[in-house]
């Protein structure tokens, strides 16, 4: 019969291996499926900066359980509150730099550069 020390070491090793495996195959990180898509997850825009050509439509998708909105600081566009899995789109026709934040959580920021 193994000693309590070896039994404890075995259980700790097994637990560590199971935790590592769970983290490796657990929920995937939120990444945009479309190069012109910005994911809202963990109270962040991802990516936080995006460069597109004039005429491009950008889509924001809220993956958080909390509502968020998409607001341009110059007042050019403003979404309604987006619940989980809701999307908002805006077509950028004019070149320039557009600063974006969440109207509900203003510390969430992103920048869209239109060429």
C-alpha positions as CSV (number, residue, x, y, z in Angstrom):
1,X,0.0,0.0,0.0
2,X,1.5,3.4,-1.0
3,X,2.4,5.8,1.8
4,X,0.2,8.9,2.4
5,X,3.0,11.0,0.9
6,X,3.0,9.2,-2.5
7,X,-0.8,9.0,-2.5
8,X,-1.0,12.8,-2.0
9,X,1.7,13.4,-4.7
10,X,-0.2,11.2,-7.1
11,X,-3.5,13.0,-6.5
12,X,-1.9,16.5,-6.9
13,X,-0.2,15.4,-10.1
14,X,-3.4,14.0,-11.5
15,X,-5.3,17.1,-10.5
16,X,-2.7,19.3,-12.1
17,X,-2.8,17.3,-15.4
18,X,-6.6,17.5,-15.5
19,X,-6.6,21.2,-14.9
20,X,-4.1,21.8,-17.6
21,X,-6.1,19.6,-20.0
22,X,-9.3,21.5,-19.2
23,X,-7.7,24.9,-19.8
24,X,-6.2,23.7,-23.1
25,X,-9.6,22.5,-24.5
26,X,-11.8,24.8,-22.5
27,X,-13.7,27.8,-24.0
28,X,-11.8,29.3,-26.9
29,X,-10.7,32.9,-26.9
30,X,-13.1,35.3,-28.6
31,X,-11.7,36.1,-32.0
32,X,-13.4,37.8,-34.9
33,X,-14.5,35.4,-37.6
34,X,-14.5,38.2,-40.2
35,X,-11.5,40.5,-40.5
36,X,-13.9,43.5,-40.3
37,X,-15.5,42.2,-37.1
38,X,-14.8,43.5,-33.6
39,X,-15.7,41.2,-30.7
40,X,-16.8,42.7,-27.4
41,X,-15.7,40.3,-24.7
42,X,-14.5,40.7,-21.1
43,X,-15.3,44.4,-21.2
44,X,-12.9,45.0,-24.1
45,X,-13.1,45.5,-27.9
46,X,-11.0,43.0,-29.8
47,X,-9.1,44.0,-31.8
48,X,-8.7,47.4,-30.1
49,X,-7.5,48.9,-33.4
50,X,-8.6,48.1,-36.9
51,X,-7.5,49.5,-40.3
52,X,-10.0,49.2,-43.2
53,X,-10.5,50.7,-46.6
54,X,-13.2,53.4,-47.2
55,X,-16.5,51.7,-48.0
56,X,-15.9,48.9,-45.5
57,X,-18.7,47.8,-43.1
58,X,-17.4,47.0,-39.7
59,X,-19.5,44.7,-37.4
60,X,-19.3,44.7,-33.6
61,X,-20.6,41.7,-31.7
62,X,-21.2,41.6,-28.0
63,X,-20.2,38.3,-26.5
64,X,-20.5,39.5,-22.9
65,X,-23.4,38.8,-20.6
66,X,-23.6,42.6,-19.9
67,X,-25.0,45.1,-22.4
68,X,-22.5,47.4,-24.3
69,X,-22.9,50.1,-26.9
70,X,-20.7,51.3,-29.7
71,X,-20.3,55.1,-29.7
72,X,-18.1,57.3,-31.9
73,X,-16.7,60.3,-29.9
74,X,-17.5,62.7,-32.7
75,X,-21.2,61.6,-32.7
76,X,-21.1,60.1,-36.2
77,X,-22.6,56.8,-35.0
78,X,-24.1,55.4,-31.9
79,X,-25.6,52.0,-31.4
80,X,-28.4,51.0,-29.0
81,X,-27.4,48.8,-26.1
82,X,-26.3,45.5,-27.4
83,X,-27.2,42.4,-25.4
84,X,-25.2,39.2,-25.6
85,X,-24.8,38.0,-29.2
86,X,-26.3,41.2,-30.6
87,X,-24.4,43.0,-33.4
88,X,-24.1,46.5,-34.7
89,X,-22.8,47.6,-38.1
90,X,-21.5,50.8,-39.5
91,X,-20.2,51.5,-43.1
92,X,-17.1,53.8,-43.1
93,X,-17.3,55.8,-46.2
94,X,-14.8,58.6,-45.4
95,X,-11.1,58.2,-44.6
96,X,-10.0,59.2,-41.1
97,X,-9.4,58.0,-37.6
98,X,-12.5,57.1,-35.7
99,X,-12.4,56.8,-31.9
100,X,-14.9,54.4,-30.5
101,X,-15.9,53.6,-26.9
102,X,-18.7,51.9,-25.1
103,X,-21.4,54.4,-24.1
104,X,-22.2,52.3,-21.0
105,X,-18.5,51.6,-20.0
106,X,-16.5,54.6,-21.4
107,X,-13.2,53.1,-20.4
108,X,-13.7,50.5,-23.2
109,X,-11.9,52.1,-26.2
110,X,-11.0,51.2,-29.8
111,X,-9.8,53.0,-32.9
112,X,-10.9,52.5,-36.5
113,X,-8.5,53.9,-39.1
114,X,-10.1,54.2,-42.6
115,X,-7.8,54.6,-45.6
